Amino acid sequence: MGTVYSHLTLDDRRIVFRLREAKLGISAIASRLGFHPSTTY
């Protein structure tokens, strides 16, 4: 089997936006959403 990639939904992107506005770090946001930090960048 090949590599499985995850994409952020529009709702996920909105959450990332709000959490970044709240000065939360990328690692913390990724942890909350269940994604790898590189996905949230």
CNS distance restraints for C-alpha pairs under 8 A (distance, minus, plus):
assign (resid   6 and name CA) (resid  35 and name CA) 7.86 0.50 0.50
assign (resid   6 and name CA) (resid  39 and name CA) 7.65 0.50 0.50
assign (resid   7 and name CA) (resid  39 and name CA) 7.43 0.50 0.50
assign (resid   8 and name CA) (resid  12 and name CA) 5.50 0.50 0.50
assign (resid   8 and name CA) (resid  13 and name CA) 6.22 0.50 0.50
assign (resid   8 and name CA) (resid  39 and name CA) 7.73 0.50 0.50
assign (resid   8 and name CA) (resid  40 and name CA) 7.90 0.50 0.50
assign (resid   9 and name CA) (resid  13 and name CA) 6.26 0.50 0.50
assign (resid  10 and name CA) (resid  14 and name CA) 6.28 0.50 0.50
assign (resid  11 and name CA) (resid  15 and name CA) 6.31 0.50 0.50
assign (resid  12 and name CA) (resid  16 and name CA) 6.21 0.50 0.50
assign (resid  12 and name CA) (resid  33 and name CA) 7.55 0.50 0.50
assign (resid  13 and name CA) (resid  17 and name CA) 6.13 0.50 0.50
assign (resid  14 and name CA) (resid  18 and name CA) 6.26 0.50 0.50
assign (resid  15 and name CA) (resid  19 and name CA) 6.09 0.50 0.50
assign (resid  16 and name CA) (resid  20 and name CA) 5.99 0.50 0.50
assign (resid  16 and name CA) (resid  29 and name CA) 6.66 0.50 0.50
assign (resid  16 and name CA) (resid  40 and name CA) 7.42 0.50 0.50
assign (resid  17 and name CA) (resid  21 and name CA) 6.23 0.50 0.50
assign (resid  18 and name CA) (resid  22 and name CA) 6.35 0.50 0.50
assign (resid  19 and name CA) (resid  23 and name CA) 6.53 0.50 0.50
assign (resid  19 and name CA) (resid  24 and name CA) 5.55 0.50 0.50
assign (resid  19 and name CA) (resid  29 and name CA) 6.92 0.50 0.50
assign (resid  20 and name CA) (resid  24 and name CA) 5.32 0.50 0.50
assign (resid  20 and name CA) (resid  25 and name CA) 6.99 0.50 0.50
assign (resid  20 and name CA) (resid  26 and name CA) 7.78 0.50 0.50
assign (resid  24 and name CA) (resid  28 and name CA) 6.61 0.50 0.50
assign (resid  24 and name CA) (resid  29 and name CA) 6.76 0.50 0.50
assign (resid  25 and name CA) (resid  29 and name CA) 6.28 0.50 0.50
assign (resid  26 and name CA) (resid  30 and name CA) 6.03 0.50 0.50
assign (resid  26 and name CA) (resid  37 and name CA) 6.18 0.50 0.50
assign (resid  26 and name CA) (resid  40 and name CA) 6.68 0.50 0.50
assign (resid  26 and name CA) (resid  41 and name CA) 7.22 0.50 0.50
assign (resid  27 and name CA) (resid  31 and name CA) 6.09 0.50 0.50
assign (resid  27 and name CA) (resid  37 and name CA) 5.40 0.50 0.50
assign (resid  28 and name CA) (resid  32 and name CA) 6.25 0.50 0.50
assign (resid  29 and name CA) (resid  33 and name CA) 6.26 0.50 0.50
assign (resid  29 and name CA) (resid  37 and name CA) 7.88 0.50 0.50
assign (resid  29 and name CA) (resid  40 and name CA) 7.60 0.50 0.50
assign (resid  30 and name CA) (resid  34 and name CA) 5.79 0.50 0.50
assign (resid  30 and name CA) (resid  35 and name CA) 4.90 0.50 0.50
assign (resid  30 and name CA) (resid  36 and name CA) 5.81 0.50 0.50
assign (resid  30 and name CA) (resid  37 and name CA) 5.11 0.50 0.50
assign (resid  30 and name CA) (resid  39 and name CA) 7.70 0.50 0.50
assign (resid  30 and name CA) (resid  40 and name CA) 6.14 0.50 0.50
assign (resid  31 and name CA) (resid  35 and name CA) 6.37 0.50 0.50
assign (resid  31 and name CA) (resid  36 and name CA) 7.46 0.50 0.50
assign (resid  31 and name CA) (resid  37 and name CA) 7.71 0.50 0.50
assign (resid  35 and name CA) (resid  39 and name CA) 6.33 0.50 0.50
assign (resid  35 and name CA) (resid  40 and name CA) 7.18 0.50 0.50
assign (resid  36 and name CA) (resid  40 and name CA) 7.10 0.50 0.50
assign (resid  37 and name CA) (resid  41 and name CA) 6.69 0.50 0.50
